[in-house]
Amino acid sequence: MEVKYTPDPVRFSRMNTTEIRDGFLIQQLFKNDESITVYCDVDRAICGGIMPVTKTLTLDIAAEIKSEFFCQRREMGILNIGGAGIITVDGQKYDMSRTDCLYIGKGSKDISFASVQKDDPAKYYLLSYPAHKEYPTTHIPIAKANPRLMGSEQQANKRTIYQYIHPDGVKSCQLVMGFTKLESGSVWNTMPPHTHDRRMEIYLYFDLPDDARVFHFMGQPQETRHIATASGEAIISPSWSIHSGVGTTAYSFCWGMGGENQAFDDMDHLSIGEIL
């Protein structure tokens, strides 16, 4: 398990492009027949990529979390951004179609990941936070997500936000998770931007062609920088940072949060004129 210690706002303002990418960008999450996890010191979040091709994969017991099994003191959300797959949790199998989500509760012990077809493997994106209470493992297909239509063609940000794990849907201790899909011709997400001091967030960008990029903006509102992000890459967004982006084409991104509360609309909104 890789460990990332994210810089604070003072150091961030003095960093060059390479340092910013090293501090906040997570690359190479999806590799054939590997499970990859990254531990972040912000709110003890863990994100990862699991891509079974020719074999079934499990999560290794990482020394960094000092537990007997991964979910001994943790909960997690899984979003499949690849082909059809199967996740097995303590003997219970869950069929995972593309964009299906699975919430796995604290105390779940035996977790394995498989693909249905090796030529179109599942790509499981994982996001996990510490948990204090057990909630039931729950499968959420996209048809049962809560869709929120946002934006407009005129502002190049027409999109649908799919909420999976949230207070009015699948319950969790602190994890809130879903994904956003932009319509063709729309490229902006979360603009005007916001911060939320009560939660940190991680974005995973996907459904981008190989030659396309999302330019993700981050930093304090008066001290912003950008990271050029490819498909399958994630960005850590501390509570003090804005998180917004513009793509060279339409794309999707998985968002997930953990922290003091689970109120999706608890945001400190900013106007475009406040961003420097």
Secondary structure, 3 states (H helix, E strand, C coil): CEEECCCCHHHHCCCCHHHHHHHHEECCCCCCCEEEEEEECHHHCEEEEEECCCCCEECCCCHHHCCCCHHHCEEEEEEECCCCEEEEECCEEEEECCCCEEEECCCCCCEEEEECCCCCCCCEEEEEEECCCCCCCEEECHHHCEEEEECCCCCCCCEEEEEEECCCCECCCCCEEEEEEECCCCCEECCCCEECCCEEEEEEEECCCCCCCEEEEEEECCEEEEEEECCCEEEEECCCCEEEEEECCCCEEEEEEEECCCCCCCCEECCHHHCC
